[in-house]
Amino acid sequence: MDLEILAWTAVIIIAIALEAATAQLVSIWFAGGGLAGLIAHFLHAPFWLQVIAAAVATLILLLATRPLVRRFLRGKETRTNADRVVGRTAVVTEPIDNVLAKGRVSVLGSDWTARSLDGGAIPAGAQVRVERIEGVKLIVSPENNT
């Protein structure tokens, strides 16, 4: 068997094996390039032209499909019902103390563990604004009662 056929077949198999081992679409384009090199070989092109055909095919496949693939792999952000508490006013039901890792708030009828945004203590009964969610904790800041 011709050494060039083995080389292009190896490129195709290695690229497919690497692609199967990852979920990132990093080498599938090289399999297409290897196929182009193999086809060029069967058309009796010199080896340097086979390499150019493989490189050009790889580049064309990459440029033509990468934006489409990125759109599908990125996915969509799934918002949860918990996101609706961000920006809302909550009432501190247990004093918030980040040092002691204590504090709870009530917001929209639900009880949450809370920590203060700036690290300061917030007394029970105070109104706070929910800034964000980190895991199962609300990060809050005191509301300015002006």
Contacts in CASP RR format, 6 or more apart in sequence:
PFRMAT RR
TARGET T0000
AUTHOR 0000-0000-0000
METHOD contacts of the structure
MODEL  1
MDLEILAWTAVIIIAIALEAATAQLVSIWFAGGGLAGLIAHFLHAPFWLQ
VIAAAVATLILLLATRPLVRRFLRGKETRTNADRVVGRTAVVTEPIDNVL
AKGRVSVLGSDWTARSLDGGAIPAGAQVRVERIEGVKLIVSPENNT
2 41 0 8 1.000
4 41 0 8 1.000
4 47 0 8 1.000
4 50 0 8 1.000
5 38 0 8 1.000
5 41 0 8 1.000
8 34 0 8 1.000
8 35 0 8 1.000
8 37 0 8 1.000
8 38 0 8 1.000
8 41 0 8 1.000
8 50 0 8 1.000
8 54 0 8 1.000
9 38 0 8 1.000
11 30 0 8 1.000
11 31 0 8 1.000
11 33 0 8 1.000
11 34 0 8 1.000
11 54 0 8 1.000
12 31 0 8 1.000
12 32 0 8 1.000
12 34 0 8 1.000
12 35 0 8 1.000
12 38 0 8 1.000
14 27 0 8 1.000
15 27 0 8 1.000
15 28 0 8 1.000
15 29 0 8 1.000
15 30 0 8 1.000
15 31 0 8 1.000
15 32 0 8 1.000
15 34 0 8 1.000
16 27 0 8 1.000
16 28 0 8 1.000
16 31 0 8 1.000
18 26 0 8 1.000
18 27 0 8 1.000
19 25 0 8 1.000
19 26 0 8 1.000
19 27 0 8 1.000
19 28 0 8 1.000
19 31 0 8 1.000
24 73 0 8 1.000
25 69 0 8 1.000
25 73 0 8 1.000
28 61 0 8 1.000
29 58 0 8 1.000
29 61 0 8 1.000
29 62 0 8 1.000
29 65 0 8 1.000
30 58 0 8 1.000
32 57 0 8 1.000
32 58 0 8 1.000
32 61 0 8 1.000
33 53 0 8 1.000
33 54 0 8 1.000
33 55 0 8 1.000
33 57 0 8 1.000
33 58 0 8 1.000
33 61 0 8 1.000
34 54 0 8 1.000
34 57 0 8 1.000
34 58 0 8 1.000
35 57 0 8 1.000
36 53 0 8 1.000
36 54 0 8 1.000
36 56 0 8 1.000
36 57 0 8 1.000
36 58 0 8 1.000
37 50 0 8 1.000
37 51 0 8 1.000
37 53 0 8 1.000
37 54 0 8 1.000
37 57 0 8 1.000
38 50 0 8 1.000
39 53 0 8 1.000
40 49 0 8 1.000
40 50 0 8 1.000
40 53 0 8 1.000
40 54 0 8 1.000
41 50 0 8 1.000
45 53 0 8 1.000
82 133 0 8 1.000
83 133 0 8 1.000
84 108 0 8 1.000
85 107 0 8 1.000
85 108 0 8 1.000
85 110 0 8 1.000
85 112 0 8 1.000
85 130 0 8 1.000
85 133 0 8 1.000
85 138 0 8 1.000
86 130 0 8 1.000
86 131 0 8 1.000
86 132 0 8 1.000
86 133 0 8 1.000
87 129 0 8 1.000
87 130 0 8 1.000
87 131 0 8 1.000
88 107 0 8 1.000
88 108 0 8 1.000
88 129 0 8 1.000
88 130 0 8 1.000
89 107 0 8 1.000
89 127 0 8 1.000
89 128 0 8 1.000
89 129 0 8 1.000
89 130 0 8 1.000
89 143 0 8 1.000
90 105 0 8 1.000
90 106 0 8 1.000
90 107 0 8 1.000
90 112 0 8 1.000
90 114 0 8 1.000
90 127 0 8 1.000
90 128 0 8 1.000
90 129 0 8 1.000
90 130 0 8 1.000
90 138 0 8 1.000
90 140 0 8 1.000
91 105 0 8 1.000
91 106 0 8 1.000
91 107 0 8 1.000
91 125 0 8 1.000
91 126 0 8 1.000
91 127 0 8 1.000
91 128 0 8 1.000
92 103 0 8 1.000
92 104 0 8 1.000
92 105 0 8 1.000
92 114 0 8 1.000
92 122 0 8 1.000
92 123 0 8 1.000
92 124 0 8 1.000
92 125 0 8 1.000
92 126 0 8 1.000
92 127 0 8 1.000
92 128 0 8 1.000
92 140 0 8 1.000
93 104 0 8 1.000
93 105 0 8 1.000
93 106 0 8 1.000
93 111 0 8 1.000
93 124 0 8 1.000
93 125 0 8 1.000
94 102 0 8 1.000
94 103 0 8 1.000
94 104 0 8 1.000
94 124 0 8 1.000
95 102 0 8 1.000
95 103 0 8 1.000
95 121 0 8 1.000
95 122 0 8 1.000
95 123 0 8 1.000
95 124 0 8 1.000
96 102 0 8 1.000
96 103 0 8 1.000
96 104 0 8 1.000
96 105 0 8 1.000
96 114 0 8 1.000
96 115 0 8 1.000
96 116 0 8 1.000
96 120 0 8 1.000
96 121 0 8 1.000
96 122 0 8 1.000
96 128 0 8 1.000
96 140 0 8 1.000
97 103 0 8 1.000
97 120 0 8 1.000
97 121 0 8 1.000
98 115 0 8 1.000
98 116 0 8 1.000
98 119 0 8 1.000
98 120 0 8 1.000
98 121 0 8 1.000
101 115 0 8 1.000
103 113 0 8 1.000
103 114 0 8 1.000
103 115 0 8 1.000
104 111 0 8 1.000
104 112 0 8 1.000
104 113 0 8 1.000
104 114 0 8 1.000
105 111 0 8 1.000
105 112 0 8 1.000
105 114 0 8 1.000
105 128 0 8 1.000
105 130 0 8 1.000
105 138 0 8 1.000
105 140 0 8 1.000
106 112 0 8 1.000
107 130 0 8 1.000
107 138 0 8 1.000
112 136 0 8 1.000
112 137 0 8 1.000
112 138 0 8 1.000
113 136 0 8 1.000
113 137 0 8 1.000
113 138 0 8 1.000
114 128 0 8 1.000
114 137 0 8 1.000
114 138 0 8 1.000
114 139 0 8 1.000
114 140 0 8 1.000
115 134 0 8 1.000
115 137 0 8 1.000
115 138 0 8 1.000
115 139 0 8 1.000
115 140 0 8 1.000
116 122 0 8 1.000
116 128 0 8 1.000
116 139 0 8 1.000
116 140 0 8 1.000
116 141 0 8 1.000
116 142 0 8 1.000
117 131 0 8 1.000
117 139 0 8 1.000
117 140 0 8 1.000
117 141 0 8 1.000
118 141 0 8 1.000
122 128 0 8 1.000
122 140 0 8 1.000
122 142 0 8 1.000
126 142 0 8 1.000
126 143 0 8 1.000
127 142 0 8 1.000
127 143 0 8 1.000
127 145 0 8 1.000
128 140 0 8 1.000
128 141 0 8 1.000
128 142 0 8 1.000
128 143 0 8 1.000
129 140 0 8 1.000
129 141 0 8 1.000
129 142 0 8 1.000
129 143 0 8 1.000
130 138 0 8 1.000
130 139 0 8 1.000
130 140 0 8 1.000
131 138 0 8 1.000
131 139 0 8 1.000
131 140 0 8 1.000
131 141 0 8 1.000
132 138 0 8 1.000
132 139 0 8 1.000
133 139 0 8 1.000
END
